[in-house]
Amino acid sequence: MTDASSDEDEQAAAGTAEGQGPVRITEDLAGHLQDKREELFEEFEIRDAFPPEVKREAKDRTEDVIEEIRSEVDERRDLRDLTTWTTDPIDAQDFDDAISIEEHDEEYRLWVHIADVSHYVHPESTMWEEAVKRCNTVYLPAYTIHMLPPVLAETVCSLVPNEDRLAHTVEMRLDKETLSFEELDIYKSVINSDERLTYSQCEERLDDPDLPLHEENVLAYEVADRMHEQRKADGSLVLNPSRDRAHTIIEECMLKANKAVTHELMWNRGVEAMYRVHPQPTPDQWNEALREIQETEGVSIPGDSWDDPRKAVNAALEEAPGRALNKIQRAVLKVMPRAKYMNDPFGGHHALNFDIYGHFTSPIRRLSDLINHWIVHTNDVPEDLVELCDRASDKQKDGETVERLYKQFMQEVGLDPYAVNNRGLEVVEDPEDATHETPETVPK
C-alpha cells in the first residue's frame, strides 16, 4: 500500500452497493469460504473474535453516554452550533469523520472532526491492548475483522446526525490564495452533526440549490478541488483520475487534516509520532514503469512531464483510454516500495510528495491514528513507539496479503470478489436460488 491514491479509499472496501442485490451462494460454498478464512487467519495470526473481557469493557464504555458527554462539555470546545456533516460511501461501516467549512474575507476556515476514540480507548484499557495486537481493521469481501469492538463505531464513536458526540477537531485557517496553513488548532470538542450524506446524496446537494447543505458542499468542493489540483501540480501521484466530487471533498479534507497534524507534531512540537514514510523507487525502477506505460496501446506521456515521473503518470492517466487505466496503475505499483510507519518522518511520503505525513483521521480502524491522537492530546510518546511502528507496518502487510489470497480463492471457486465486495453475500438454502453454485472440486 503506497497511499498514492488516498488512505480514505479503504473506507469503501466492503459492503453493499446501491441498487444491487447481494451475491447469493449455497451453504456449502459459504462453509468453504469460512474454512479458507480460518486457515488464513491462523497462518497470518489475524485475530477475529474479541476476547470476552474486551467486549465487556467496550459494552461498559458505551453505556450512559449522554450523561458522560454532557459532563465533558465544559472541558472541551463546544462546536454544537457549527454546521457539520458526514459524507461516506453508502456501504461505509464507520462514520468517524465530519467536516465544517466557512469562507471569510482573507481565508477559508476548515474543520475536520474525528470521533474521539482515544477518550474511550487509552493505554490503561484492555481495548487498547487488543488494538496493539491487531493494529488495523482488515476488510475482506463481505467480511470485516475489526481493530476495535464494533459497538464503539455503532454508538459513541459514530458521528450520527442530531446527537452530541465527543470529537478531536483539526481547525485549519487556510490562505485564500495559496491554501497554506495560516493557523492550526487541534483540540477536543463536542459536535452535533446536521446530516449524514452518502456520496450520491452529496452529488445531489452540489447540483440542487434548494437542498440543505448545498452552499456548504459547493464551498467544500471548490476548496477541495483547488487542493487536489495544487497537489497534482506539486507532483502528488493520483492513480485514480476519475474521482467524483464527493470523494474529492473527503479525500482532500482528510489529507489536509493528516498533513496539519503531522506538521504540528514535527515542526511546532518536535516530537516523535507514528509518521507515514513512503520511499521512492530508484531511477531505474521509474524508467521501467514509464517505459511499460509508454508501450501501452493508446497511451502516450506528454514530453513536458518526463522530468517528474509522478507528473508523467498523472498525465498518462488523464489522457489514457479507460481500458488502459489498470495497466498503468499496475506498472506503477509494481515498482513502488511499501509505505511504512516510522517514529521519524525522514524521507517523507514520495507518492503524495509530502515532506511530512502521518495518519490521524481513522482511529477506529488504524492503530497509527489512535496513537497519534494520544500523542497530540497528551504530548506523551509511548516508550515502545519504534516497536509499535514496526508492528503496525507488518500487520498492515499481513492484512493485505490475507485480502489478496482470499480474493484469489474466491475466484478459484467461481466467485467475483469485486462483485461480492460491492454487493455483499447472502447464503440461501435452496441451491436453485444461488447466483453461484459450489464447484465440484474446491481448491485448498
Backbone hydrogen bonds in HBPLUS format (Angstrom, degrees):
<---DONOR---> <-ACCEPTOR-->    atom                        ^
c    i                          cat <-CA-CA->   ^        H-A-AA   ^      H-
h    n   atom  resd res      DA  || num        DHA   H-A  angle D-A-AA Bond
n    s   type  num  typ     dist DA aas  dist angle  dist       angle   num
A0339-ALA N   A0001-MET O   3.27 MM 338  6.18 159.4  2.31 139.9 144.6     1
A0009-ASP N   A0006-SER O   3.39 MM   3  5.70 163.7  2.42 104.7 109.2     2
A0010-GLU N   A0007-ASP O   3.41 MM   3  6.23 155.4  2.47 117.9 121.2     3
A0011-GLN N   A0008-GLU O   3.12 MM   3  5.69 154.6  2.19 114.5 120.9     4
A0012-ALA N   A0009-ASP O   3.05 MM   3  5.86 157.0  2.11 123.4 128.5     5
A0013-ALA N   A0010-GLU O   3.13 MM   3  5.20 149.0  2.23 119.4 116.7     6
A0017-ALA N   A0422-ASN O   2.24 MM 405  5.09 114.4  1.63 142.3 166.2     7
A0023-VAL N   A0424-GLY O   2.96 MM 401  6.18 161.3  1.99 149.8 144.6     8
A0426-GLU N   A0023-VAL O   2.86 MM 403  6.04 146.4  1.97 151.3 149.4     9
A0435-THR N   A0024-ARG O   2.70 MM 411  4.85 143.6  1.83 116.0 127.9    10
A0436-HIS N   A0024-ARG O   3.25 MM 412  6.70 152.3  2.33 165.2 173.3    11
A0025-ILE N   A0426-GLU O   2.88 MM 401  6.24 156.9  1.93 155.6 162.3    12
A0428-VAL N   A0025-ILE O   2.91 MM 403  6.11 162.3  1.94 163.8 169.0    13
A0030-ALA N   A0026-THR O   2.98 MM   4  6.26 156.6  2.04 147.8 155.0    14
A0031-GLY N   A0027-GLU O   2.95 MM   4  6.21 147.0  2.06 144.4 152.7    15
A0032-HIS N   A0028-ASP O   3.14 MM   4  6.55 149.7  2.24 144.4 152.3    16
A0033-LEU N   A0029-LEU O   2.98 MM   4  6.32 155.7  2.04 151.8 158.2    17
A0034-GLN N   A0030-ALA O   2.99 MM   4  6.26 155.8  2.05 145.7 152.3    18
A0035-ASP N   A0031-GLY O   2.95 MM   4  6.20 159.3  2.00 148.6 154.1    19
A0036-LYS N   A0032-HIS O   3.00 MM   4  6.25 156.8  2.05 146.9 152.7    20
A0037-ARG N   A0033-LEU O   2.95 MM   4  6.23 158.5  1.99 150.0 155.8    21
A0038-GLU N   A0034-GLN O   3.00 MM   4  6.24 169.9  2.01 156.4 158.4    22
A0039-GLU N   A0035-ASP O   2.98 MM   4  6.17 152.3  2.06 145.2 153.2    23
A0040-LEU N   A0036-LYS O   2.97 MM   4  6.21 161.0  2.00 151.8 156.1    24
A0041-PHE N   A0037-ARG O   2.78 MM   4  6.01 163.3  1.80 159.5 164.8    25
A0042-GLU N   A0038-GLU O   3.05 MM   4  6.14 155.9  2.11 142.7 148.2    26
A0043-GLU N   A0039-GLU O   3.07 MM   4  6.28 160.8  2.11 145.2 150.7    27
A0044-PHE N   A0040-LEU O   2.96 MM   4  6.10 162.7  1.99 156.1 159.5    28
A0045-GLU N   A0041-PHE O   2.87 MM   4  5.47 104.7  2.45 133.6 147.0    29
A0046-ILE N   A0041-PHE O   2.87 MM   5  4.56 155.2  1.93 131.2 138.4    30
A0054-VAL N   A0051-PRO O   3.04 MM   3  5.44 131.1  2.28 109.9 122.6    31
A0055-LYS N   A0051-PRO O   3.16 MM   4  6.52 163.0  2.19 159.0 163.8    32
A0056-ARG N   A0052-PRO O   2.86 MM   4  6.02 153.4  1.93 149.4 157.5    33
A0057-GLU N   A0053-GLU O   3.02 MM   4  6.12 156.6  2.08 135.6 141.6    34
A0058-ALA N   A0054-VAL O   2.98 MM   4  6.19 161.5  2.01 149.8 154.9    35
A0059-LYS N   A0055-LYS O   2.98 MM   4  6.16 156.8  2.03 144.6 150.8    36
A0060-ASP N   A0056-ARG O   2.95 MM   4  6.21 160.3  1.99 149.7 155.0    37
A0061-ARG N   A0057-GLU O   2.95 MM   4  6.17 153.7  2.02 150.1 157.0    38
A0062-THR N   A0059-LYS O   3.21 MM   3  5.31 149.0  2.31 100.5 109.6    39
A0063-GLU N   A0060-ASP O   3.38 MM   3  5.58 163.3  2.41 110.3 110.7    40
A0068-GLU N   A0064-ASP O   3.25 MM   4  6.48 159.2  2.30 145.8 151.9    41
A0069-ILE N   A0065-VAL O   2.88 MM   4  6.03 165.5  1.90 156.0 159.1    42
A0070-ARG N   A0066-ILE O   2.99 MM   4  6.15 158.5  2.04 145.9 152.3    43
A0071-SER N   A0067-GLU O   3.00 MM   4  6.24 148.2  2.11 143.6 151.9    44
A0072-GLU N   A0069-ILE O   3.01 MM   3  5.07 140.6  2.17  98.9 110.7    45
A0073-VAL N   A0070-ARG O   3.42 MM   3  5.54 153.3  2.49 101.7 108.6    46
A0075-GLU N   A0072-GLU O   2.96 MM   3  5.37 142.1  2.11 112.1 123.5    47
A0076-ARG N   A0073-VAL O   3.23 MM   3  5.39 163.7  2.25 108.8 113.8    48
A0077-ARG N   A0188-LYS O   3.15 MM 111  6.42 175.5  2.15 143.8 142.7    49
A0190-VAL N   A0077-ARG O   2.99 MM 113  6.37 143.8  2.12 161.0 158.7    50
A0079-LEU N   A0190-VAL O   2.90 MM 111  5.74 152.0  1.98 155.5 164.8    51
A0082-LEU N   A0079-LEU O   3.06 MM   3  5.33 159.6  2.10 110.8 117.4    52
A0194-ASP N   A0084-THR O   2.67 MM 110  5.59 169.1  1.68 150.3 153.2    53
A0085-TRP N   A0099-ILE O   3.17 MM  14  5.82 155.8  2.23 152.9 159.7    54
A0099-ILE N   A0085-TRP O   3.01 MM  14  5.82 160.5  2.05 159.8 158.9    55
A0086-THR N   A0195-GLU O   3.08 MM 109  6.53 160.8  2.12 158.7 164.3    56
A0197-LEU N   A0086-THR O   2.85 MM 111  5.92 172.5  1.86 145.1 146.5    57
A0088-ASP N   A0197-LEU O   2.97 MM 109  6.50 154.5  2.04 153.9 158.8    58
A0092-ALA N   A0089-PRO O   3.06 MM   3  5.20 168.2  2.08 115.0 116.0    59
A0159-LEU N   A0095-PHE O   2.81 MM  64  5.64 176.0  1.82 161.9 161.7    60
A0115-ALA N   A0096-ASP O   2.91 MM  19  4.97 162.6  1.94 136.4 140.4    61
A0098-ALA N   A0113-HIS O   2.86 MM  15  5.05 149.9  1.95 145.4 153.5    62
A0113-HIS N   A0098-ALA O   2.78 MM  15  5.05 164.4  1.80 148.1 152.3    63
A0100-SER N   A0111-TRP O   2.99 MM  11  4.99 144.2  2.12 141.0 143.7    64
A0111-TRP N   A0100-SER O   2.89 MM  11  4.99 175.3  1.89 144.5 145.8    65
A0102-GLU N   A0109-ARG O   2.93 MM   7  5.18 145.3  2.06 143.2 152.9    66
A0109-ARG N   A0102-GLU O   2.90 MM   7  5.18 168.3  1.91 150.0 153.1    67
A0104-HIS N   A0107-GLU O   2.83 MM   3  5.25 157.8  1.88 171.4 176.5    68
A0108-TYR N   A0174-LEU O   2.94 MM  66  5.11 156.9  1.99 144.3 151.6    69
A0174-LEU N   A0108-TYR O   2.78 MM  66  5.11 161.4  1.82 155.7 160.1    70
A0110-LEU N   A0172-MET O   2.86 MM  62  5.17 165.0  1.88 157.1 159.6    71
A0172-MET N   A0110-LEU O   2.77 MM  62  5.17 171.1  1.78 157.9 161.0    72
A0112-VAL N   A0170-VAL O   2.96 MM  58  5.20 160.1  2.00 141.9 148.3    73
A0170-VAL N   A0112-VAL O   2.86 MM  58  5.20 164.2  1.89 147.4 152.6    74
A0114-ILE N   A0168-HIS O   2.97 MM  54  5.15 164.3  2.00 134.3 139.4    75
A0168-HIS N   A0114-ILE O   2.71 MM  54  5.15 155.5  1.76 151.5 160.1    76
A0117-VAL N   A0115-ALA O   2.78 MM   2  5.64 133.0  2.00 111.5  96.3    77
A0116-ASP N   A0166-LEU O   3.12 MM  50  5.55 170.6  2.13 126.8 124.6    78
A0119-HIS N   A0116-ASP O   3.12 MM   3  5.64 157.4  2.18 110.9 117.8    79
A0120-TYR N   A0117-VAL O   2.96 MM   3  5.58 142.8  2.10 115.8 124.9    80
A0121-VAL N   A0117-VAL O   2.85 MM   4  5.99 151.7  1.93 149.6 158.5    81
A0125-SER N   A0122-HIS O   2.83 MM   3  5.48 168.1  1.84 132.6 135.6    82
A0129-GLU N   A0125-SER O   3.35 MM   4  6.66 161.9  2.38 141.3 145.5    83
A0130-GLU N   A0126-THR O   2.93 MM   4  6.18 152.2  2.01 145.4 152.8    84
A0131-ALA N   A0127-MET O   2.86 MM   4  6.06 150.6  1.95 141.9 150.5    85
A0132-VAL N   A0128-TRP O   2.95 MM   4  6.26 151.0  2.03 154.0 161.0    86
A0133-LYS N   A0130-GLU O   3.08 MM   3  5.13 123.7  2.41  95.3 109.7    87
A0134-ARG N   A0130-GLU O   3.06 MM   4  6.38 146.0  2.18 146.0 155.7    88
A0135-CYS N   A0131-ALA O   2.65 MM   4  5.50 167.5  1.66 156.4 160.9    89
A0367-LEU N   A0135-CYS O   2.89 MM 232  4.89 162.4  1.92 148.4 142.4    90
A0137-THR N   A0365-ARG O   2.90 MM 228  4.92 146.7  2.01 142.1 138.8    91
A0138-VAL N   A0145-ILE O   2.85 MM   7  5.07 159.4  1.89 147.5 151.8    92
A0145-ILE N   A0138-VAL O   2.89 MM   7  5.07 171.4  1.89 154.8 157.7    93
A0140-LEU N   A0143-TYR O   2.77 MM   3  5.00 154.4  1.84 168.2 173.4    94
A0143-TYR N   A0140-LEU O   3.05 MM   3  5.00 169.3  2.06 124.1 120.8    95
A0152-LEU N   A0149-PRO O   3.05 MM   3  6.08 160.9  2.08 134.1 136.6    96
A0154-GLU N   A0150-PRO O   2.98 MM   4  6.21 138.3  2.16 149.6 162.5    97
A0155-THR N   A0152-LEU O   3.18 MM   3  5.34 151.2  2.26 101.9 110.3    98
A0157-CYS N   A0152-LEU O   2.89 MM   5  5.44 156.6  1.95 155.8 152.2    99
A0158-SER N   A0155-THR O   3.10 MM   3  5.43 161.9  2.13 120.1 120.7   100
A0160-VAL N   A0158-SER O   2.80 MM   2  5.51 140.1  1.96 103.0  91.3   101
A0162-ASN N   A0193-SER O   2.76 MM  31  5.72 163.0  1.79 165.3 160.6   102
A0165-ARG N   A0191-ILE O   2.92 MM  26  5.47 152.7  2.00 154.0 159.8   103
A0191-ILE N   A0165-ARG O   2.94 MM  26  5.47 161.9  1.98 158.7 161.6   104
A0167-ALA N   A0189-SER O   2.94 MM  22  5.11 170.8  1.95 138.8 138.7   105
A0189-SER N   A0167-ALA O   2.84 MM  22  5.11 165.7  1.86 147.0 145.7   106
A0169-THR N   A0187-TYR O   2.77 MM  18  5.45 156.2  1.83 176.4 168.5   107
A0187-TYR N   A0169-THR O   2.98 MM  18  5.45 155.7  2.04 150.1 157.1   108
A0171-GLU N   A0185-ASP O   2.76 MM  14  5.13 172.0  1.77 171.1 168.3   109
A0185-ASP N   A0171-GLU O   2.98 MM  14  5.13 140.9  2.14 148.9 155.2   110
A0173-ARG N   A0183-GLU O   2.98 MM  10  5.15 169.2  1.99 157.8 157.4   111
A0182-GLU N   A0173-ARG O   2.65 MM   9  5.34 166.2  1.67 168.2 170.0   112
A0175-ASP N   A0180-SER O   2.95 MM   5  5.47 161.7  1.99 155.6 159.2   113
A0179-LEU N   A0175-ASP O   2.73 MM   4  4.67 142.5  1.87 133.5 142.1   114
A0202-CYS N   A0198-THR O   2.93 MM   4  6.19 152.7  2.00 150.1 157.9   115
A0203-GLU N   A0199-TYR O   3.03 MM   4  6.39 153.4  2.11 147.4 154.1   116
A0204-GLU N   A0200-SER O   3.11 MM   4  6.43 150.5  2.20 141.5 149.1   117
A0205-ARG N   A0201-GLN O   2.92 MM   4  6.27 153.4  1.99 149.4 156.7   118
A0206-LEU N   A0202-CYS O   2.95 MM   4  6.24 150.8  2.04 150.1 158.1   119
A0207-ASP N   A0203-GLU O   3.22 MM   4  6.47 142.0  2.38 140.4 149.5   120
A0207-ASP N   A0204-GLU O   3.16 MM   3  5.22 125.9  2.47  94.9 108.4   121
A0208-ASP N   A0204-GLU O   2.97 MM   4  6.06 147.0  2.08 153.1 161.4   122
A0211-LEU N   A0208-ASP O   3.16 MM   3  5.73 168.7  2.18 118.4 122.0   123
A0217-ASN N   A0213-LEU O   2.99 MM   4  6.03 160.0  2.04 144.5 149.8   124
A0218-VAL N   A0214-HIS O   2.91 MM   4  6.12 158.0  1.96 154.8 161.6   125
A0219-LEU N   A0215-GLU O   2.97 MM   4  6.13 163.5  2.00 148.6 152.8   126
A0220-ALA N   A0216-GLU O   2.88 MM   4  6.08 160.4  1.92 145.3 151.6   127
A0221-TYR N   A0217-ASN O   2.84 MM   4  6.02 156.7  1.90 146.6 152.5   128
A0222-GLU N   A0218-VAL O   2.92 MM   4  6.15 159.8  1.96 149.3 155.2   129
A0223-VAL N   A0219-LEU O   3.05 MM   4  6.28 166.0  2.07 156.4 158.8   130
A0224-ALA N   A0220-ALA O   2.86 MM   4  5.97 161.8  1.89 146.7 152.9   131
A0225-ASP N   A0221-TYR O   2.73 MM   4  5.72 164.4  1.75 153.2 157.2   132
A0226-ARG N   A0222-GLU O   3.21 MM   4  6.32 153.8  2.28 137.1 143.8   133
A0227-MET N   A0223-VAL O   2.93 MM   4  6.24 154.6  1.99 148.2 155.8   134
A0228-HIS N   A0224-ALA O   2.81 MM   4  6.06 152.8  1.88 149.4 157.3   135
A0229-GLU N   A0225-ASP O   2.95 MM   4  6.20 165.5  1.97 150.7 153.6   136
A0230-GLN N   A0226-ARG O   2.88 MM   4  5.99 152.6  1.96 144.8 153.1   137
A0231-ARG N   A0227-MET O   2.91 MM   4  6.11 154.3  1.97 144.8 151.3   138
A0232-LYS N   A0228-HIS O   3.04 MM   4  6.38 163.2  2.07 151.5 155.5   139
A0233-ALA N   A0229-GLU O   2.93 MM   4  6.13 160.5  1.97 146.8 152.4   140
A0234-ASP N   A0230-GLN O   2.94 MM   4  6.13 142.6  2.08 143.6 153.8   141
A0234-ASP N   A0231-ARG O   3.12 MM   3  5.06 122.2  2.48  92.5 107.3   142
A0236-SER N   A0231-ARG O   2.86 MM   5  5.23 165.4  1.88 143.6 141.6   143
A0235-GLY N   A0232-LYS O   3.00 MM   3  5.09 149.1  2.09 101.3 111.1   144
A0237-LEU N   A0351-ALA O   2.69 MM 114  5.25 172.6  1.69 173.1 170.9   145
A0248-THR N   A0244-ASP O   3.07 MM   4  6.32 155.3  2.13 148.5 156.0   146
A0249-ILE N   A0245-ARG O   2.99 MM   4  6.30 156.3  2.05 152.2 157.3   147
A0250-ILE N   A0246-ALA O   3.25 MM   4  6.60 168.4  2.27 155.1 155.4   148
A0251-GLU N   A0247-HIS O   2.86 MM   4  5.94 170.5  1.86 158.4 161.5   149
A0252-GLU N   A0248-THR O   2.99 MM   4  5.94 171.8  1.99 150.7 153.4   150
A0253-CYS N   A0249-ILE O   3.03 MM   4  6.08 159.9  2.07 147.9 154.2   151
A0254-MET N   A0250-ILE O   2.98 MM   4  6.00 162.1  2.01 152.5 157.0   152
A0255-LEU N   A0251-GLU O   2.96 MM   4  6.13 160.8  1.99 149.4 155.3   153
A0256-LYS N   A0252-GLU O   2.93 MM   4  5.99 157.0  1.98 143.3 149.9   154
A0257-ALA N   A0253-CYS O   2.99 MM   4  6.18 153.4  2.06 141.0 148.1   155
A0258-ASN N   A0254-MET O   2.88 MM   4  6.10 167.3  1.90 153.9 157.2   156
A0259-LYS N   A0255-LEU O   2.92 MM   4  6.06 159.8  1.96 147.3 153.2   157
A0260-ALA N   A0256-LYS O   2.88 MM   4  6.05 151.9  1.95 143.1 151.3   158
A0261-VAL N   A0257-ALA O   2.95 MM   4  6.21 161.0  1.99 156.0 159.6   159
A0262-THR N   A0258-ASN O   3.15 MM   4  6.39 169.7  2.16 151.8 154.1   160
A0263-HIS N   A0259-LYS O   2.88 MM   4  5.98 144.5  2.01 143.5 154.1   161
A0264-GLU N   A0260-ALA O   2.93 MM   4  6.18 156.7  1.99 147.1 152.9   162
A0265-LEU N   A0261-VAL O   2.91 MM   4  6.23 161.3  1.94 151.0 156.1   163
A0266-MET N   A0262-THR O   2.94 MM   4  5.93 165.9  1.96 144.3 148.0   164
A0267-TRP N   A0263-HIS O   2.88 MM   4  5.61 147.7  1.99 143.2 152.2   165
A0268-ASN N   A0264-GLU O   3.16 MM   4  4.94 130.3  2.42 113.3 127.2   166
A0269-ARG N   A0264-GLU O   3.07 MM   5  6.40 129.3  2.33 155.3 169.5   167
A0270-GLY N   A0265-LEU O   2.86 MM   5  5.92 113.1  2.31 127.0 145.8   168
A0271-VAL N   A0265-LEU O   3.03 MM   6  5.77 164.2  2.05 151.5 152.4   169
A0270-GLY N   A0266-MET O   3.07 MM   4  4.40 121.2  2.43  96.8 112.0   170
A0275-TYR N   A0342-MET O   2.82 MM  67  5.29 143.5  1.95 169.4 164.7   171
A0342-MET N   A0275-TYR O   2.91 MM  67  5.29 157.8  1.96 144.4 151.6   172
A0276-ARG N   A0357-TYR O   2.77 MM  81  5.51 163.3  1.80 131.3 136.7   173
A0277-VAL N   A0340-LYS O   2.82 MM  63  5.42 169.8  1.83 174.3 171.8   174
A0340-LYS N   A0277-VAL O   2.83 MM  63  5.42 162.8  1.86 155.6 160.7   175
A0278-HIS N   A0348-GLY O   3.01 MM  70  6.36 159.0  2.05 136.3 142.7   176
A0350-HIS N   A0278-HIS O   2.94 MM  72  5.34 165.6  1.96 135.1 139.7   177
A0285-GLN N   A0282-THR O   3.02 MM   3  5.11 117.2  2.43  99.2 114.7   178
A0286-TRP N   A0282-THR O   2.97 MM   4  6.32 162.3  2.00 160.1 164.8   179
A0287-ASN N   A0283-PRO O   2.90 MM   4  6.11 159.5  1.94 148.7 154.8   180
A0288-GLU N   A0284-ASP O   2.95 MM   4  6.16 150.4  2.04 142.3 150.3   181
A0289-ALA N   A0285-GLN O   3.01 MM   4  6.34 158.3  2.06 149.6 154.7   182
A0290-LEU N   A0286-TRP O   2.86 MM   4  6.12 169.4  1.87 160.4 162.8   183
A0291-ARG N   A0287-ASN O   2.90 MM   4  5.95 153.9  1.96 144.6 151.8   184
A0292-GLU N   A0288-GLU O   3.07 MM   4  6.27 157.2  2.13 145.1 150.9   185
A0293-ILE N   A0289-ALA O   2.94 MM   4  6.22 153.4  2.01 148.8 156.7   186
A0294-GLN N   A0290-LEU O   2.86 MM   4  6.01 163.3  1.89 148.9 153.4   187
A0295-GLU N   A0291-ARG O   3.06 MM   4  6.22 139.8  2.22 141.0 151.0   188
A0296-THR N   A0293-ILE O   3.04 MM   3  5.27 159.2  2.08 108.4 115.1   189
A0299-VAL N   A0296-THR O   3.13 MM   3  5.60 152.4  2.21 142.8 139.6   190
A0305-SER N   A0302-PRO O   3.15 MM   3  5.78 167.1  2.17 122.3 124.8   191
A0311-LYS N   A0308-ASP O   3.01 MM   3  5.40 118.5  2.41 110.1 124.4   192
A0312-ALA N   A0308-ASP O   2.97 MM   4  6.26 152.2  2.05 152.6 161.4   193
A0313-VAL N   A0309-PRO O   2.91 MM   4  6.17 155.0  1.97 149.6 154.6   194
A0314-ASN N   A0310-ARG O   3.00 MM   4  6.27 165.0  2.02 148.4 152.6   195
A0315-ALA N   A0311-LYS O   2.92 MM   4  6.06 163.1  1.94 147.8 152.3   196
A0316-ALA N   A0312-ALA O   2.97 MM   4  6.16 157.1  2.02 145.6 152.1   197
A0317-LEU N   A0313-VAL O   2.89 MM   4  6.10 161.4  1.93 156.6 161.3   198
A0318-GLU N   A0314-ASN O   3.03 MM   4  6.24 154.2  2.10 149.1 155.8   199
A0319-GLU N   A0315-ALA O   3.27 MM   4  6.45 145.5  2.39 143.7 151.4   200
A0320-ALA N   A0316-ALA O   2.92 MM   4  5.81 129.7  2.18 144.9 158.0   201
A0324-ALA N   A0321-PRO O   2.89 MM   3  5.62 157.8  1.94 124.2 131.2   202
A0325-LEU N   A0322-GLY O   3.25 MM   3  5.51 159.9  2.29 109.8 115.5   203
A0328-ILE N   A0324-ALA O   3.09 MM   4  6.36 158.4  2.14 157.4 163.3   204
A0329-GLN N   A0325-LEU O   2.94 MM   4  6.19 168.3  1.95 158.5 161.7   205
A0330-ARG N   A0326-ASN O   2.88 MM   4  6.02 161.3  1.91 148.9 154.1   206
A0331-ALA N   A0327-LYS O   3.00 MM   4  6.13 154.7  2.07 142.6 149.4   207
A0332-VAL N   A0328-ILE O   3.14 MM   4  6.44 149.7  2.24 148.4 155.7   208
A0333-LEU N   A0329-GLN O   2.91 MM   4  6.16 176.2  1.92 159.7 160.5   209
A0334-LYS N   A0330-ARG O   2.94 MM   4  5.88 146.2  2.06 145.4 153.0   210
A0335-VAL N   A0332-VAL O   3.10 MM   3  5.72 142.4  2.25 113.9 122.5   211
A0336-MET N   A0333-LEU O   3.36 MM   3  5.01 145.4  2.49  91.2 100.9   212
A0348-GLY N   A0345-PRO O   2.88 MM   3  5.62 165.8  1.90 151.5 155.7   213
A0349-HIS N   A0354-PHE O   2.77 MM   5  5.16 170.9  1.78 162.5 165.8   214
A0353-ASN N   A0349-HIS O   2.76 MM   4  5.58 121.5  2.10 139.4 157.1   215
A0354-PHE N   A0349-HIS O   3.09 MM   5  5.16 148.2  2.19 140.5 145.6   216
A0353-ASN N   A0350-HIS O   3.03 MM   3  4.73 130.0  2.28  91.1 105.7   217
A0365-ARG N   A0362-SER O   3.19 MM   3  5.81 158.8  2.24 116.2 121.8   218
A0366-ARG N   A0362-SER O   3.08 MM   4  6.08 126.8  2.37 152.0 167.1   219
A0370-LEU N   A0366-ARG O   3.30 MM   4  6.62 162.6  2.33 148.0 152.8   220
A0371-ILE N   A0367-LEU O   2.89 MM   4  6.12 165.6  1.92 162.4 165.2   221
A0372-ASN N   A0368-SER O   2.94 MM   4  6.14 157.1  2.00 146.5 153.4   222
A0373-HIS N   A0369-ASP O   2.88 MM   4  6.13 148.1  1.98 148.1 156.4   223
A0374-TRP N   A0370-LEU O   3.17 MM   4  6.47 154.7  2.23 142.8 149.1   224
A0375-ILE N   A0371-ILE O   2.92 MM   4  6.26 156.7  1.97 151.7 158.2   225
A0376-VAL N   A0372-ASN O   2.91 MM   4  6.01 165.5  1.93 148.9 152.8   226
A0377-HIS N   A0373-HIS O   3.06 MM   4  6.21 162.1  2.09 148.5 153.1   227
A0378-THR N   A0374-TRP O   2.91 MM   4  5.95 165.9  1.93 152.0 156.4   228
A0379-ASN N   A0375-ILE O   2.65 MM   4  4.74 141.7  1.80 134.2 142.6   229
A0385-LEU N   A0382-PRO O   3.20 MM   3  5.25 139.1  2.38 121.2 116.2   230
A0388-LEU N   A0384-ASP O   2.94 MM   4  6.23 152.8  2.01 153.0 162.0   231
A0389-CYS N   A0385-LEU O   2.87 MM   4  6.14 154.6  1.93 153.3 159.5   232
A0390-ASP N   A0386-VAL O   3.04 MM   4  6.33 164.3  2.07 151.0 154.7   233
A0391-ARG N   A0387-GLU O   2.89 MM   4  6.06 160.5  1.93 147.7 153.6   234
A0392-ALA N   A0388-LEU O   2.88 MM   4  6.01 164.5  1.90 149.5 153.8   235
A0393-SER N   A0389-CYS O   3.02 MM   4  6.21 159.1  2.06 149.2 154.7   236
A0394-ASP N   A0390-ASP O   2.97 MM   4  6.18 161.2  2.01 149.1 154.4   237
A0395-LYS N   A0391-ARG O   2.82 MM   4  6.00 164.9  1.84 158.0 161.9   238
A0396-GLN N   A0392-ALA O   2.99 MM   4  6.05 147.6  2.10 140.8 149.1   239
A0397-LYS N   A0393-SER O   3.15 MM   4  6.40 157.7  2.21 144.2 149.7   240
A0398-ASP N   A0394-ASP O   2.93 MM   4  6.26 155.3  1.99 147.1 154.4   241
A0399-GLY N   A0395-LYS O   2.91 MM   4  6.07 160.3  1.95 144.3 149.3   242
A0400-GLU N   A0396-GLN O   2.99 MM   4  6.25 157.8  2.04 149.8 155.4   243
A0401-THR N   A0397-LYS O   2.94 MM   4  6.17 152.1  2.02 148.1 156.0   244
A0402-VAL N   A0398-ASP O   2.90 MM   4  6.17 160.5  1.94 154.7 159.6   245
A0403-GLU N   A0399-GLY O   2.97 MM   4  6.18 159.1  2.01 145.8 151.8   246
A0404-ARG N   A0400-GLU O   2.97 MM   4  6.19 158.6  2.01 144.8 150.3   247
A0405-LEU N   A0401-THR O   2.94 MM   4  6.16 166.9  1.95 155.2 158.2   248
A0406-TYR N   A0402-VAL O   2.88 MM   4  5.96 154.2  1.94 150.0 157.3   249
A0407-LYS N   A0403-GLU O   3.00 MM   4  6.16 160.3  2.04 148.3 153.3   250
A0408-GLN N   A0404-ARG O   2.99 MM   4  6.18 151.4  2.08 142.9 151.4   251
A0409-PHE N   A0405-LEU O   2.95 MM   4  6.19 152.4  2.03 141.0 148.0   252
A0410-MET N   A0406-TYR O   2.96 MM   4  6.26 155.2  2.03 146.2 153.0   253
A0411-GLN N   A0407-LYS O   3.07 MM   4  6.38 156.3  2.12 147.7 152.9   254
A0412-GLU N   A0408-GLN O   3.05 MM   4  6.36 148.5  2.16 142.8 151.8   255
A0412-GLU N   A0409-PHE O   3.01 MM   3  4.95 115.0  2.45  92.9 109.3   256
A0413-VAL N   A0409-PHE O   3.07 MM   4  6.44 135.1  2.28 146.9 158.6   257
A0413-VAL N   A0410-MET O   3.17 MM   3  5.28 134.0  2.39  97.2 109.3   258
A0415-LEU N   A0410-MET O   2.79 MM   5  5.03 161.3  1.83 151.4 144.9   259
A0414-GLY N   A0411-GLN O   3.09 MM   3  5.07 160.0  2.13 105.9 108.2   260
A0419-ALA N   A0416-ASP O   3.11 MM   3  5.35 121.2  2.47 103.6 117.5   261
A0420-VAL N   A0416-ASP O   3.02 MM   4  6.33 163.5  2.05 157.4 162.5   262
A0421-ASN N   A0417-PRO O   2.79 MM   4  5.86 151.8  1.87 137.0 145.6   263
A0422-ASN N   A0418-TYR O   3.03 MM   4  6.18 151.4  2.11 139.5 145.9   264
A0423-ARG N   A0419-ALA O   2.81 MM   4  5.86 149.4  1.90 148.7 157.8   265
A0424-GLY N   A0420-VAL O   2.69 MM   4  4.81 151.3  1.77 135.6 140.0   266
A0433-ASP N   A0430-ASP O   2.85 MM   3  5.53 156.8  1.91 123.4 130.5   267
A0434-ALA N   A0431-PRO O   3.09 MM   3  5.23 158.3  2.14 105.7 112.6   268
